[in-house]
Amino acid sequence: MKRAQILAGFSIAAIALAFPAMSDAPKAPPLEPVHVPFEKTCQDTQITVYFSKQESVLSSYAARSLNTAGDQLAGCAVSNIQARVISADASDDTAATSLSEARAAVVLEALNARGIRARDVRTNFVPAAEATPTEALTFPMARRVDLTVKATTGYGL
């Protein structure tokens, strides 16, 4: 009787020890940091910069995305930059115009500070009435500057 209980206890213990080996738990992350090589390319780039409501100040996320774009485009010859500004959060057309101009100026100034300059810079201000219905309904998406940067291989690459 005791022998059967001991055997049952050992078999239950063996089964319990085997369960962690069969689980779907992910492996522990590596202790050493993984190096991901940065690959520089001079391709046309699209950048979207979002803004807080009624503001024309770059957030930390916007600054990071512009830093990344600056790193990618370093050493490339930028031929033109097209900026499409959507400011559907403004109260009227006058406010939308001034807010759009301020947002475009902030983004283009930040690109200039990162060494991204173009011979041709075109800015297109989209009035709130012309914004698509989905953009007008989702106001965070309707407070942005969409940039299209045309780049080719420049010096040093």
Long-range contacts (C-beta under 8 A, 24 or more apart in sequence): 38-71, 40-72, 40-74, 40-75, 40-157, 41-72, 42-73, 42-75, 42-76, 42-77, 42-151, 42-152, 42-153, 42-154, 42-157, 43-151, 44-148, 44-149, 44-150, 44-151, 45-69, 45-72, 45-73, 45-147, 45-148, 45-149, 45-151, 46-146, 46-147, 46-148, 46-149, 47-146, 47-147, 47-149, 48-144, 48-145, 48-146, 48-147, 49-103, 49-107, 49-144, 49-145, 49-147, 50-140, 50-141, 50-143, 50-144, 51-103, 51-143, 51-144, 51-145, 52-143, 53-89, 53-139, 53-143, 54-89, 54-90, 54-99, 56-99, 56-102, 56-103, 56-105, 56-106, 57-106, 58-106, 58-107, 58-110, 62-107, 63-110, 66-107, 66-110, 66-111, 66-114, 67-114, 69-111, 69-114, 69-116, 69-149, 70-111, 70-114, 70-115, 70-116, 73-116, 73-149, 73-151, 74-115, 75-154, 75-155, 75-156, 75-157, 76-151, 76-152, 76-153, 76-154, 76-157, 77-151, 77-152, 77-153, 77-154, 77-155, 78-116, 78-117, 78-118, 78-149, 78-150, 78-151, 79-118, 79-119, 79-120, 79-150, 79-151, 79-152, 80-118, 80-119, 80-120, 80-121, 80-122, 80-149, 80-150, 81-108, 81-111, 81-116, 81-118, 81-120, 81-121, 81-122, 81-147, 81-148, 81-149, 81-150, 82-122, 82-123, 82-124, 82-147, 82-148, 83-107, 83-108, 83-121, 83-122, 83-123, 83-124, 83-145, 83-146, 83-147, 84-124, 84-126, 84-145, 84-146, 84-147, 84-148, 85-123, 85-124, 85-125, 85-126, 85-144, 85-145, 85-146, 86-126, 86-131, 86-135, 86-142, 86-143, 86-144, 86-145, 86-146, 87-125, 87-126, 87-128, 87-142, 87-143, 88-128, 88-131, 88-135, 88-136, 88-139, 88-142, 88-143, 89-139, 89-142, 89-143, 90-128, 93-127, 96-125, 96-127, 96-128, 97-125, 100-125, 101-125, 103-145, 104-145, 107-145, 107-147, 111-147, 116-149, 118-149, 118-150
